Amino acid sequence: MDNKFDVCVLGGFGHVGLPLSIAFAGAGKRVCAFDIAKDKIESIKSGKMPFMEDGAEEKLQKVLESGMLTPSLSTDDISNSENLIIVIGTPTDSHLSPEFDSMMTFIDQYIKYFKDGQLIVLRSTVYPGTTEMLYKKLKEKGKNIEVAFCPERIIEGYALKELYELPQIVSGTTENAERRAKELFSCIAKEAIVVKPVEAEVAKLLTNAWRYIRFSVANQFFMICNDAGLDFYKIYNALTYNYPRAKDMPKAGFASGPCLFKDTVQLSAFNNYGFPLGNSAVLINEGLPFYIIKKLKEKHDLNKKRIGILGMAFKAGSDDKRDSLSYKLKTLLEFETNKIYCTDVYIKDPGFIGAQELVDRSDIIIVATPHKEYANLKIGSEKEVIDVWNFYGKGATV
Ligand SMILES: NC(=O)c1ccc[n+]([C@@H]2O[C@H](COP(=O)([O-])OP(=O)(O)OC[C@H]3O[C@@H](n4cnc5c(N)ncnc54)[C@H](O)[C@@H]3O)[C@@H](O)[C@H]2O)c1
């Protein structure tokens, strides 16, 4: 097969797809980053990243200059590639069930561009069984296409560091798919771990559920201490100091974003919702904004207070607002007061004000996303600061 591209990344302008495309292109592959996001292509073509990603912009410019990366909206490029990597979003629906249809609808949309002999690598986090189902579906449609599942495990914002450092979990529906996928990723990942597709699919869900549950433990510990009138971080510091078995205990704080919640819910659905730990983690993490408001209402008539939310991204150092609990906090506060201010260093919104202005205008400041830029704000002692993260090191009592 004489293909124009070695790799076509479908969903190639996204948080996973674009860094991955850059990494493959930087490793010498001829890469097409294919997407439908018309609003992003010009910026990407001009060497500008559409979102924050450490060290990516310089690398993007390099691979554009070398001609190894082609951003594209053209479906013809899908047919012109030896390998297709699919990294579209895989959300849950409004009933918190995995959107079983979205991947298969996506396949139906593009199947006419798939060519015999291609390898399709699923890289989105998928419901267990999806890879085998896709392989069967392609066969039924008369397509002679190999299918693999190689999950993405990077932490958002540091993809172009971690892609080279993390072992790559590789799985294929046939030995040939497995071999081809392993060979493909060998140019960026230094190690491969080969398992069966369903094992790789479950591995990805377990990884994110594990992380989400750990955050929920810290959040529940925080609430237990706070309810008892104790300063959680005084206790946290005492128990983690020079004590190896507790040193990985996370701090309390908003745990959200586009992956952890939905992957925990997907794992729960996979076990017929028989995942009490995961279900509890959802209630605890998603309940933290409610808890903060409940505690504030015990002390104040919030209708008489001006409240500032410091940080709207889903995590510090990021411009990603997807599923951020700061927005949930804002919505809940709107039931209590109409004097709410929001700010974020990285998210542009005409409704937001500057961080210092927010501090100056507010009676109560809630540290929702502890961007490091907020470290030196001038906050008078008359202000009440709700700092579940203990970002300012003055305790976290609510
Ligand atoms: N964000 C992360 O840090 C991360 C980490 C590991 C795994 N994942 C998983 O990777 C997958 C993608 O996540 P993301 O954060 O990159 O999402 P994203 O929304 O940033 O990117 C998805 C991209 O797919 C494109 N797209 C959507 N429908 C399309 C279509 N029909 N044709 C072509 N392109 C289409 C979108 O325009 C977007 O650019 C999800 O399954 C997610 O769970 C994400």
The ligand as a Gaussian input file, in Angstrom:
#p B3LYP/6-31G(d) Opt

LIG

0 1
 N       -7.731000      14.526000      28.385000
 C       -6.949000      13.643000      28.940000
 O       -6.021000      13.967000      29.684000
 C       -7.109000      12.156000      28.646000
 C       -6.177000      11.264000      29.156000
 C       -6.318000       9.917000      28.862000
 C       -7.377000       9.488000      28.091000
 N       -8.298000      10.372000      27.625000
 C       -9.385000       9.874000      26.773000
 O       -9.106000      10.284000      25.435000
 C      -10.323000      10.527000      24.730000
 C      -10.291000      11.920000      24.135000
 O      -10.224000      12.885000      25.169000
 P       -9.763000      14.376000      24.926000
 O       -9.597000      14.988000      26.262000
 O       -8.639000      14.410000      23.964000
 O      -11.073000      14.954000      24.233000
 P      -11.132000      16.301000      23.331000
 O      -12.557000      16.684000      23.346000
 O      -10.107000      17.261000      23.775000
 O      -10.731000      15.792000      21.884000
 C      -11.581000      15.046000      21.057000
 C      -11.404000      15.539000      19.631000
 O      -12.195000      14.702000      18.793000
 C      -12.772000      15.535000      17.807000
 N      -13.950000      14.873000      17.255000
 C      -15.150000      14.688000      17.842000
 N      -15.986000      14.065000      16.999000
 C      -15.299000      13.846000      15.864000
 C      -15.618000      13.269000      14.618000
 N      -16.818000      12.779000      14.375000
 N      -14.663000      13.241000      13.655000
 C      -13.421000      13.742000      13.886000
 N      -13.063000      14.312000      15.042000
 C      -13.991000      14.363000      16.018000
 C      -13.114000      16.825000      18.540000
 O      -13.298000      17.902000      17.639000
 C      -11.877000      16.981000      19.442000
 O      -10.876000      17.749000      18.805000
 C      -11.443000      10.286000      25.740000
 O      -11.888000       8.965000      25.621000
 C      -10.750000      10.476000      27.071000
 O      -11.393000       9.765000      28.099000
 C       -8.167000      11.711000      27.869000

